[in-house]
Amino acid sequence: AGSYFVDGKSNGKTKASSPNDAILNNDEIRRDVNFYAIDCEMVGIGPNGAKSLLARVSLVDFHGNIVFDSYVKPNQPVTDYRTKFSGITEDSLKDAKSFNWVRQQVNDIIDDNIVIGHSLYFDFKILKIMHPRGLTRDTSLFKGFKTSISHNGGTPSLKQLAKDLLGITIQTNDHNSIEDARAAMNIYREYQVEWEGSIVTNGIESELSAW
């Protein structure tokens, strides 16, 4: 997973000479900020597995290197592992870490840094983490993608964005949180200069789109 992550791929987009150069004009972000992409996988609990419970968290850095990857021990009986979508099985969680430990590790890593992801609201909600809006870059919301992809009025999936913007296919079998985090980061890398420029010019809320 993640073999598609191509360092230096340009697609004709303007690139900053270094990741941090792209945020030099944003006075609200420290110059030595780090960039991390996150993705979470869930399992189902309760009747018909309808309620979601965190089962895995992955973080990668700007270059796609794994910074953190951990399964999360369920504190309630799992009624649906959602393996087809999550890639999680019963064996995956046998030696998993506690939720509180995982949450603390993730919070320590992303604190005061920029976090990239797809539908980040759900990841932060399941992790019970509050992260500053000005330090989030959500690929499901950036309106700069609106004219770059074909969509039917709804929010595009990460799989669709990866295909339309990067020309790569992800989630061919089940979901993999490392693969998905890398895809979100690669999308951000391709549009970083445009994205950060939009924030500086128009404000953080201006780059959001309800599709």
C-alpha positions, 0 to 999 in steps of 0.5 A, a space after each residue: 500500500 502506498 507505492 503510488 506515493 510519488 515524491 516530487 510529482 508535479 502535474 504542472 502545479 507550482 511547488 514550494 521549494 520546501 513544504 514550509 515555504 508555502 506557509 511563509 505568508 501566513 502569520 498565524 502559523 509558526 515557521 517550523 510547523 510540521 505536516 501530518 496526514 491522518 486516517 482512522 478506521 472504525 468497527 461497528 458496535 451495538 445492534 447491527 454494528 451501527 455505531 462506530 468505534 475507533 479501531 486503527 489510527 495512522 499518521 504519515 509525514 509530508 513525504 508519506 513516511 509512517 509516523 504513527 500506526 496503531 490498532 485500538 483496543 475496543 472497550 465494547 463488544 464488536 458486532 461488525 468488524 466491517 472488514 470489507 471497508 476497514 480491513 480490520 479483523 478480530 485478530 487485528 485487535 488482539 494486541 491493540 493499545 488502549 484508546 486513551 494511550 492512542 489518543 494521547 500519542 496522536 494528540 502529542 504528535 499533531 499538537 500545533 502542527 498542520 493536519 491533512 485528511 479527508 472528512 477530518 471532522 469524523 476523525 477528530 470526533 472519534 478521537 475526541 481531539 479538538 484541533 484548531 481550524 486554522 491548522 486543518 486541511 480537509 481534502 473533502 472541503 477544499 473548493 479549489 478542487 471543485 473545478 478540477 473533478 467530476 462530481 454529482 453535487 455530493 462531497 467527493 470521496 477520497 478515492 474519487 479525488 485520488 483518481 481525478 487529481 492524481 491519476 491513482 487508484 486506491 481502496 481496490 480491496 479494503 480500506 487501509 488507513 496508511 494508504 488513505 493518509 498517504 493519498 490525502 497527503 499527496 493531494 495536499 502536496 500537489 495543491 499546497 501552494 494554491 491551497 495555502 495562498 487561498 487561505 492567506 488571501 481570503 481566510 481559512 473559511 474561504 477555501 471551504 466548499 459544501 459542494 
